[in-house]
Every structure is written in C-alpha cells, then in structure tokens.
Amino acid sequence: MNVYEDKYLREKVNRIIARQKEAKIVIAAHKDGSGLPAREDLGHELTRAAYPYDYAVGNAGFLNYNSELSA
C-alpha cells in the first residue's frame, strides 16, 4: 500500500518550525491546514499598520507578513 505524503505541506511546516526556533510567533494568514492559529482567531480588530509593520492587532501589537510562509 502506498502512503500519501503532502510534500508541500511538510516543507511549509519545516519552514514554520525553523521560524519558531528563531523565537518568532507564527500565525497563519488564513486557515491552511498547517495547524497554526489564523489571523481571524486572534479576536482583535486587524488593520493595516504603518511601516515597518504590516498589520496592527487592536492595541495588542503588530504583525509582519512573511510571503514565504503565507503567515
């Protein structure tokens, strides 16, 4: 029996783990099967932020978008 392996998802998860090892908190841009919480799960109003950040999460802080991770 052949076992299905999603190589794209495995590589993406490995990149996420690498960022987490750099002490980064990774949040998915949308629900994508990675198991990460998504932006909409934060429970705060999410707005575009001024440079150098990409998003503001209410008064809690800021997020930077990483296109390589879609997170």
NUMILUM-847686 format. One record per atom (N, C-alpha, C, O, CB): residue in one letter; x, y, z; residue number from 1; atom name. Coordinates in steps of 0.05 Angstrom, whole numbers, plus 5000, padded with zeros to 4 digits. Atoms other than C-alpha are relative to their C-alpha. Glycine has a CB too. Layout:
BEGIN
+------+------+------+------+-----+------+
| code |   xx |   yy |   zz | pos | site |
+------+------+------+------+-----+------+
|    a |    X |    Y |    Z | NUM |   CA |
...
+------+------+------+------+-----+------+
This chain:
BEGIN
+------+------+------+------+-----+------+
| code |   xx |   yy |   zz | pos | site |
+------+------+------+------+-----+------+
|    m | 5017 | 4977 | 5000 |   1 |    N |
|    m | 5000 | 5000 | 5000 |   1 |   CA |
|    m | 5018 | 5025 | 5000 |   1 |    C |
|    m | 5037 | 5026 | 5015 |   1 |    O |
|    m | 4981 | 5000 | 5024 |   1 |   CB |
|    n | 4985 | 4975 | 5001 |   2 |    N |
|    n | 5026 | 5069 | 4982 |   2 |   CA |
|    n | 4988 | 5020 | 5020 |   2 |    C |
|    n | 4964 | 5022 | 5023 |   2 |    O |
|    n | 4999 | 5012 | 4972 |   2 |   CB |
|    v | 5008 | 4980 | 4981 |   3 |    N |
|    v | 5024 | 5123 | 5035 |   3 |   CA |
|    v | 5002 | 5027 | 4987 |   3 |    C |
|    v | 5023 | 5034 | 4976 |   3 |    O |
|    v | 5017 | 4998 | 5026 |   3 |   CB |
|    y | 5000 | 4973 | 5011 |   4 |    N |
|    y | 5004 | 5193 | 5012 |   4 |   CA |
|    y | 5016 | 5018 | 5018 |   4 |    C |
|    y | 5013 | 5018 | 5042 |   4 |    O |
|    y | 4971 | 5010 | 4996 |   4 |   CB |
|    e | 4985 | 4981 | 4985 |   5 |    N |
|    e | 5052 | 5247 | 5032 |   5 |   CA |
|    e | 4998 | 5027 | 4986 |   5 |    C |
|    e | 5005 | 5029 | 4963 |   5 |    O |
|    e | 5030 | 4991 | 5003 |   5 |   CB |
|    d | 5002 | 4973 | 5011 |   6 |    N |
|    d | 5039 | 5321 | 5022 |   6 |   CA |
|    d | 5027 | 5014 | 5004 |   6 |    C |
|    d | 5032 | 5026 | 5025 |   6 |    O |
|    d | 4976 | 5016 | 5013 |   6 |   CB |
|    k | 4973 | 4989 | 4997 |   7 |    N |
|    k | 5110 | 5345 | 5008 |   7 |   CA |
|    k | 5000 | 5030 | 5003 |   7 |    C |
|    k | 5016 | 5041 | 5018 |   7 |    O |
|    k | 5016 | 4993 | 4976 |   7 |   CB |
|    y | 5002 | 4971 | 4997 |   8 |    N |
|    y | 5089 | 5418 | 5001 |   8 |   CA |
|    y | 4994 | 5008 | 5029 |   8 |    C |
|    y | 5007 | 5025 | 5040 |   8 |    O |
|    y | 4979 | 5012 | 4981 |   8 |   CB |
|    l | 5007 | 4994 | 4972 |   9 |    N |
|    l | 5056 | 5418 | 5069 |   9 |   CA |
|    l | 5023 | 4993 | 5019 |   9 |    C |
|    l | 5028 | 5008 | 5038 |   9 |    O |
|    l | 4974 | 4985 | 5008 |   9 |   CB |
|    r | 4978 | 5007 | 4983 |  10 |    N |
|    r | 5115 | 5382 | 5100 |  10 |   CA |
|    r | 5022 | 5021 | 5000 |  10 |    C |
|    r | 5033 | 5028 | 5020 |  10 |    O |
|    r | 5012 | 4972 | 4992 |  10 |   CB |
|    e | 4980 | 4979 | 5002 |  11 |    N |
|    e | 5164 | 5434 | 5073 |  11 |   CA |
|    e | 4991 | 5026 | 5013 |  11 |    C |
|    e | 5007 | 5039 | 5026 |  11 |    O |
|    e | 5006 | 5005 | 4971 |  11 |   CB |
|    k | 5011 | 4975 | 4987 |  12 |    N |
|    k | 5119 | 5491 | 5096 |  12 |   CA |
|    k | 5002 | 4997 | 5030 |  12 |    C |
|    k | 5010 | 5016 | 5044 |  12 |    O |
|    k | 4971 | 5005 | 4991 |  12 |   CB |
|    v | 4999 | 5004 | 4971 |  13 |    N |
|    v | 5114 | 5462 | 5166 |  13 |   CA |
|    v | 5029 | 5001 | 5010 |  13 |    C |
|    v | 5035 | 5012 | 5031 |  13 |    O |
|    v | 4988 | 4973 | 5008 |  13 |   CB |
|    n | 4972 | 4998 | 4992 |  14 |    N |
|    n | 5190 | 5454 | 5168 |  14 |   CA |
|    n | 5010 | 5029 | 5000 |  14 |    C |
|    n | 5026 | 5036 | 5018 |  14 |    O |
|    n | 5018 | 4983 | 4980 |  14 |   CB |
|    r | 4993 | 4971 | 5000 |  15 |    N |
|    r | 5198 | 5528 | 5149 |  15 |   CA |
|    r | 4988 | 5014 | 5024 |  15 |    C |
|    r | 5000 | 5031 | 5036 |  15 |    O |
|    r | 4991 | 5014 | 4974 |  15 |   CB |
|    i | 5013 | 4988 | 4977 |  16 |    N |
|    i | 5148 | 5546 | 5204 |  16 |   CA |
|    i | 5016 | 4993 | 5025 |  16 |    C |
|    i | 5021 | 5010 | 5042 |  16 |    O |
|    i | 4971 | 4990 | 5003 |  16 |   CB |
|    i | 4985 | 5009 | 4977 |  17 |    N |
|    i | 5187 | 5505 | 5255 |  17 |   CA |
|    i | 5026 | 5015 | 5002 |  17 |    C |
|    i | 5035 | 5022 | 5024 |  17 |    O |
|    i | 5005 | 4969 | 4999 |  17 |   CB |
|    a | 4975 | 4985 | 5000 |  18 |    N |
|    a | 5251 | 5540 | 5234 |  18 |   CA |
|    a | 4996 | 5028 | 5011 |  18 |    C |
|    a | 5013 | 5038 | 5026 |  18 |    O |
|    a | 5012 | 5001 | 4972 |  18 |   CB |
|    r | 5006 | 4973 | 4990 |  19 |    N |
|    r | 5219 | 5608 | 5247 |  19 |   CA |
|    r | 4995 | 4999 | 5030 |  19 |    C |
|    r | 5003 | 5017 | 5045 |  19 |    O |
|    r | 4976 | 5012 | 4985 |  19 |   CB |
|    q | 5005 | 5003 | 4971 |  20 |    N |
|    q | 5194 | 5584 | 5315 |  20 |   CA |
|    q | 5025 | 4996 | 5016 |  20 |    C |
|    q | 5028 | 5006 | 5038 |  20 |    O |
|    q | 4980 | 4977 | 5005 |  20 |   CB |
|    k | 4975 | 5004 | 4986 |  21 |    N |
|    k | 5264 | 5562 | 5333 |  21 |   CA |
|    k | 5016 | 5027 | 5002 |  21 |    C |
|    k | 5034 | 5029 | 5018 |  21 |    O |
|    k | 5017 | 4979 | 4985 |  21 |   CB |
|    e | 4988 | 4973 | 4999 |  22 |    N |
|    e | 5285 | 5635 | 5319 |  22 |   CA |
|    e | 4984 | 5018 | 5019 |  22 |    C |
|    e | 4988 | 5042 | 5019 |  22 |    O |
|    e | 5001 | 5013 | 4972 |  22 |   CB |
|    a | 5016 | 4986 | 4981 |  23 |    N |
|    a | 5236 | 5655 | 5374 |  23 |   CA |
|    a | 4978 | 5017 | 4988 |  23 |    C |
|    a | 4971 | 5038 | 4999 |  23 |    O |
|    a | 5017 | 5016 | 5019 |  23 |   CB |
|    k | 5021 | 4985 | 5014 |  24 |    N |
|    k | 5184 | 5680 | 5324 |  24 |   CA |
|    k | 4973 | 4987 | 5007 |  24 |    C |
|    k | 4972 | 4962 | 5008 |  24 |    O |
|    k | 5004 | 5002 | 4969 |  24 |   CB |
|    i | 5028 | 5011 | 4997 |  25 |    N |
|    i | 5109 | 5672 | 5338 |  25 |   CA |
|    i | 4988 | 5001 | 4973 |  25 |    C |
|    i | 4985 | 5022 | 4961 |  25 |    O |
|    i | 4984 | 5017 | 5021 |  25 |   CB |
|    v | 5010 | 5002 | 5027 |  26 |    N |
|    v | 5079 | 5647 | 5273 |  26 |   CA |
|    v | 4970 | 4997 | 5001 |  26 |    C |
|    v | 4959 | 4979 | 5014 |  26 |    O |
|    v | 5013 | 4977 | 4985 |  26 |   CB |
|    i | 5029 | 5001 | 5002 |  27 |    N |
|    i | 5006 | 5660 | 5257 |  27 |   CA |
|    i | 4993 | 4998 | 4970 |  27 |    C |
|    i | 5003 | 5014 | 4954 |  27 |    O |
|    i | 4986 | 5025 | 5013 |  27 |   CB |
|    a | 5007 | 5004 | 5029 |  28 |    N |
|    a | 4975 | 5635 | 5191 |  28 |   CA |
|    a | 4983 | 5024 | 4990 |  28 |    C |
|    a | 4968 | 5036 | 5005 |  28 |    O |
|    a | 4985 | 4974 | 4996 |  28 |   CB |
|    a | 5016 | 4979 | 5012 |  29 |    N |
|    a | 4946 | 5687 | 5144 |  29 |   CA |
|    a | 4971 | 4991 | 4996 |  29 |    C |
|    a | 4953 | 5008 | 4997 |  29 |    O |
|    a | 5012 | 5008 | 4972 |  29 |   CB |
|    h | 5027 | 5011 | 5002 |  30 |    N |
|    h | 4886 | 5641 | 5135 |  30 |   CA |
|    h | 5002 | 4971 | 5008 |  30 |    C |
|    h | 5024 | 4960 | 5010 |  30 |    O |
|    h | 4988 | 5003 | 4971 |  30 |   CB |
|    k | 5000 | 5028 | 4992 |  31 |    N |
|    k | 4865 | 5571 | 5156 |  31 |   CA |
|    k | 5010 | 4983 | 4976 |  31 |    C |
|    k | 4996 | 4982 | 4956 |  31 |    O |
|    k | 4972 | 4990 | 5009 |  31 |   CB |
|    d | 4987 | 5014 | 5022 |  32 |    N |
|    d | 4911 | 5528 | 5113 |  32 |   CA |
|    d | 5008 | 4972 | 5005 |  32 |    C |
|    d | 5022 | 4960 | 4988 |  32 |    O |
|    d | 5024 | 5016 | 4991 |  32 |   CB |
|    g | 4992 | 5027 | 4994 |  33 |    N |
|    g | 4919 | 5461 | 5146 |  33 |   CA |
|    g | 5026 | 4997 | 5015 |  33 |    C |
|    g | 5034 | 4974 | 5020 |  33 |    O |
|    g | 5000 | 4984 | 4976 |  33 |   CB |
|    s | 4974 | 5002 | 4986 |  34 |    N |
|    s | 4984 | 5478 | 5180 |  34 |   CA |
|    s | 4998 | 4995 | 5030 |  34 |    C |
|    s | 5017 | 4988 | 5043 |  34 |    O |
|    s | 5016 | 5026 | 4995 |  34 |   CB |
|    g | 5004 | 5003 | 4971 |  35 |    N |
|    g | 4954 | 5474 | 5250 |  35 |   CA |
|    g | 5005 | 5025 | 5015 |  35 |    C |
|    g | 5002 | 5025 | 5040 |  35 |    O |
|    g | 5017 | 4978 | 5010 |  35 |   CB |
|    l | 4995 | 4975 | 4987 |  36 |    N |
|    l | 4972 | 5546 | 5265 |  36 |   CA |
|    l | 4974 | 5015 | 5005 |  36 |    C |
|    l | 4955 | 5012 | 4989 |  36 |    O |
|    l | 5020 | 5017 | 4984 |  36 |   CB |
|    p | 5023 | 4982 | 4998 |  37 |    N |
|    p | 4922 | 5596 | 5293 |  37 |   CA |
|    p | 5001 | 5020 | 4976 |  37 |    C |
|    p | 5022 | 5027 | 4967 |  37 |    O |
|    p | 5000 | 5015 | 5027 |  37 |   CB |
|    a | 5002 | 4981 | 5023 |  38 |    N |
|    a | 4898 | 5643 | 5237 |  38 |   CA |
|    a | 4995 | 5028 | 5011 |  38 |    C |
|    a | 4988 | 5032 | 5034 |  38 |    O |
|    a | 4978 | 4992 | 4981 |  38 |   CB |
|    r | 5004 | 4972 | 4992 |  39 |    N |
|    r | 4894 | 5719 | 5239 |  39 |   CA |
|    r | 4972 | 5004 | 5012 |  39 |    C |
|    r | 4970 | 5018 | 5032 |  39 |    O |
|    r | 5004 | 5019 | 4976 |  39 |   CB |
|    e | 5027 | 4995 | 4990 |  40 |    N |
|    e | 4818 | 5716 | 5249 |  40 |   CA |
|    e | 4996 | 4987 | 5028 |  40 |    C |
|    e | 4976 | 4993 | 5041 |  40 |    O |
|    e | 4980 | 4989 | 4981 |  40 |   CB |
|    d | 5002 | 5013 | 4974 |  41 |    N |
|    d | 4829 | 5672 | 5311 |  41 |   CA |
|    d | 5011 | 5018 | 5023 |  41 |    C |
|    d | 5007 | 5012 | 5046 |  41 |    O |
|    d | 5015 | 4974 | 5001 |  41 |   CB |
|    l | 4988 | 4983 | 4979 |  42 |    N |
|    l | 4865 | 5729 | 5348 |  42 |   CA |
|    l | 4979 | 5015 | 5016 |  42 |    C |
|    l | 4984 | 5022 | 5039 |  42 |    O |
|    l | 5018 | 5021 | 4987 |  42 |   CB |
|    g | 5021 | 4988 | 4984 |  43 |    N |
|    g | 4799 | 5760 | 5369 |  43 |   CA |
|    g | 5002 | 5030 | 5002 |  43 |    C |
|    g | 4986 | 5042 | 5018 |  43 |    O |
|    g | 4999 | 4989 | 5027 |  43 |   CB |
|    h | 4997 | 4971 | 5000 |  44 |    N |
|    h | 4821 | 5832 | 5358 |  44 |   CA |
|    h | 4995 | 5011 | 4972 |  44 |    C |
|    h | 4997 | 4996 | 4952 |  44 |    O |
|    h | 5028 | 5008 | 5010 |  44 |   CB |
|    e | 5003 | 4987 | 5026 |  45 |    N |
|    e | 4808 | 5882 | 5303 |  45 |   CA |
|    e | 5028 | 5000 | 4986 |  45 |    C |
|    e | 5047 | 5009 | 4999 |  45 |    O |
|    e | 4988 | 5028 | 5003 |  45 |   CB |
|    l | 4975 | 5001 | 5016 |  46 |    N |
|    l | 4861 | 5873 | 5249 |  46 |   CA |
|    l | 4999 | 5021 | 4979 |  46 |    C |
|    l | 4981 | 5021 | 4962 |  46 |    O |
|    l | 5005 | 4972 | 4988 |  46 |   CB |
|    t | 5000 | 4978 | 5020 |  47 |    N |
|    t | 4880 | 5935 | 5209 |  47 |   CA |
|    t | 5028 | 5002 | 4988 |  47 |    C |
|    t | 5048 | 4992 | 5000 |  47 |    O |
|    t | 4992 | 5026 | 5013 |  47 |   CB |
|    r | 4974 | 4995 | 5013 |  48 |    N |
|    r | 4936 | 5955 | 5162 |  48 |   CA |
|    r | 5016 | 5019 | 5018 |  48 |    C |
|    r | 5004 | 5038 | 5030 |  48 |    O |
|    r | 4998 | 5011 | 4971 |  48 |   CB |
|    a | 4983 | 4983 | 4983 |  49 |    N |
|    a | 4994 | 5986 | 5200 |  49 |   CA |
|    a | 5021 | 5015 | 4984 |  49 |    C |
|    a | 5026 | 5009 | 4961 |  49 |    O |
|    a | 5015 | 4983 | 5022 |  49 |   CB |
|    a | 4980 | 4983 | 5013 |  50 |    N |
|    a | 5046 | 6038 | 5183 |  50 |   CA |
|    a | 5027 | 4984 | 5000 |  50 |    C |
|    a | 5032 | 4966 | 5016 |  50 |    O |
|    a | 5004 | 5027 | 5015 |  50 |   CB |
|    y | 4973 | 5011 | 5002 |  51 |    N |
|    y | 5117 | 6018 | 5162 |  51 |   CA |
|    y | 5014 | 5001 | 5026 |  51 |    C |
|    y | 5012 | 5022 | 5039 |  51 |    O |
|    y | 5016 | 5014 | 4978 |  51 |   CB |
|    p | 4990 | 5024 | 5012 |  52 |    N |
|    p | 5155 | 5976 | 5185 |  52 |   CA |
|    p | 4982 | 4975 | 5003 |  52 |    C |
|    p | 4989 | 4953 | 4996 |  52 |    O |
|    p | 5027 | 4994 | 5010 |  52 |   CB |
|    y | 5018 | 5023 | 4994 |  53 |    N |
|    y | 5095 | 5932 | 5205 |  53 |   CA |
|    y | 4979 | 4998 | 4977 |  53 |    C |
|    y | 4975 | 5016 | 4962 |  53 |    O |
|    y | 4986 | 5004 | 5027 |  53 |   CB |
|    d | 5021 | 5005 | 5020 |  54 |    N |
|    d | 5041 | 5901 | 5161 |  54 |   CA |
|    d | 4972 | 5003 | 5011 |  54 |    C |
|    d | 4954 | 5013 | 4998 |  54 |    O |
|    d | 5004 | 4973 | 4987 |  54 |   CB |
|    y | 5026 | 4999 | 4988 |  55 |    N |
|    y | 4983 | 5895 | 5209 |  55 |   CA |
|    y | 5002 | 5008 | 5029 |  55 |    C |
|    y | 5022 | 5003 | 5043 |  55 |    O |
|    y | 4986 | 4972 | 4998 |  55 |   CB |
|    a | 5003 | 4994 | 4971 |  56 |    N |
|    a | 4961 | 5922 | 5277 |  56 |   CA |
|    a | 4978 | 4983 | 5011 |  56 |    C |
|    a | 4957 | 4980 | 4998 |  56 |    O |
|    a | 4994 | 5031 | 5004 |  56 |   CB |
|    v | 5019 | 5017 | 4988 |  57 |    N |
|    v | 4924 | 5876 | 5323 |  57 |   CA |
|    v | 4988 | 5015 | 5024 |  57 |    C |
|    v | 4998 | 5012 | 5047 |  57 |    O |
|    v | 5012 | 4972 | 5009 |  57 |   CB |
|    g | 5011 | 4984 | 4979 |  58 |    N |
|    g | 4880 | 5923 | 5363 |  58 |   CA |
|    g | 5022 | 5016 | 5014 |  58 |    C |
|    g | 5038 | 5028 | 5001 |  58 |    O |
|    g | 4985 | 4983 | 5021 |  58 |   CB |
|    n | 4979 | 4987 | 4985 |  59 |    N |
|    n | 4923 | 5951 | 5419 |  59 |   CA |
|    n | 5021 | 4980 | 5010 |  59 |    C |
|    n | 5039 | 4987 | 5025 |  59 |    O |
|    n | 4989 | 5015 | 5024 |  59 |   CB |
|    a | 4983 | 5021 | 4990 |  60 |    N |
|    a | 4959 | 5885 | 5429 |  60 |   CA |
|    a | 5028 | 5000 | 4987 |  60 |    C |
|    a | 5047 | 4992 | 5000 |  60 |    O |
|    a | 4987 | 4973 | 4995 |  60 |   CB |
|    g | 4974 | 5000 | 5013 |  61 |    N |
|    g | 5015 | 5894 | 5379 |  61 |   CA |
|    g | 4998 | 5000 | 4970 |  61 |    C |
|    g | 4978 | 5008 | 4958 |  61 |    O |
|    g | 5016 | 4976 | 5009 |  61 |   CB |
|    f | 4998 | 4999 | 5029 |  62 |    N |
|    f | 5036 | 5885 | 5307 |  62 |   CA |
|    f | 5008 | 4973 | 4988 |  62 |    C |
|    f | 5019 | 4956 | 5002 |  62 |    O |
|    f | 5021 | 5021 | 4991 |  62 |   CB |
|    l | 4992 | 5024 | 5015 |  63 |    N |
|    l | 5045 | 5830 | 5255 |  63 |   CA |
|    l | 5015 | 5008 | 4975 |  63 |    C |
|    l | 5009 | 5028 | 4963 |  63 |    O |
|    l | 4975 | 4983 | 4993 |  63 |   CB |
|    n | 4986 | 4997 | 5025 |  64 |    N |
|    n | 5093 | 5824 | 5197 |  64 |   CA |
|    n | 4993 | 4976 | 4983 |  64 |    C |
|    n | 4994 | 4953 | 4993 |  64 |    O |
|    n | 5030 | 5003 | 5004 |  64 |   CB |
|    y | 5007 | 5022 | 5018 |  65 |    N |
|    y | 5072 | 5783 | 5137 |  65 |   CA |
|    y | 5025 | 4988 | 4987 |  65 |    C |
|    y | 5042 | 5003 | 4977 |  65 |    O |
|    y | 4980 | 5010 | 4978 |  65 |   CB |
|    n | 4977 | 5014 | 5013 |  66 |    N |
|    n | 5121 | 5731 | 5110 |  66 |   CA |
|    n | 4988 | 4985 | 4977 |  66 |    C |
|    n | 4974 | 4965 | 4980 |  66 |    O |
|    n | 5014 | 4981 | 5020 |  66 |   CB |
|    s | 5012 | 5012 | 5024 |  67 |    N |
|    s | 5102 | 5713 | 5038 |  67 |   CA |
|    s | 5010 | 4971 | 4996 |  67 |    C |
|    s | 4996 | 4955 | 4984 |  67 |    O |
|    s | 5006 | 5017 | 4976 |  67 |   CB |
|    e | 4990 | 5028 | 5003 |  68 |    N |
|    e | 5146 | 5650 | 5040 |  68 |   CA |
|    e | 4983 | 4981 | 5016 |  68 |    C |
|    e | 4979 | 4958 | 5007 |  68 |    O |
|    e | 5029 | 4999 | 5010 |  68 |   CB |
|    l | 5016 | 5017 | 4983 |  69 |    N |
|    l | 5103 | 5622 | 5096 |  69 |   CA |
|    l | 4970 | 5005 | 4997 |  69 |    C |
|    l | 4954 | 4989 | 5006 |  69 |    O |
|    l | 5008 | 5004 | 5029 |  69 |   CB |
|    s | 5028 | 4991 | 5000 |  70 |    N |
|    s | 5037 | 5657 | 5079 |  70 |   CA |
|    s | 4991 | 5003 | 5029 |  70 |    C |
|    s | 4968 | 4996 | 5036 |  70 |    O |
|    s | 4982 | 4980 | 4984 |  70 |   CB |
|    a | 5006 | 4997 | 4971 |  71 |    N |
|    a | 5039 | 5674 | 5153 |  71 |   CA |
|    a | 5011 | 5026 | 5010 |  71 |    C |
|    a | 5008 | 5032 | 5034 |  71 |    O |
|    a | 5011 | 4975 | 5016 |  71 |   CB |
+------+------+------+------+-----+------+
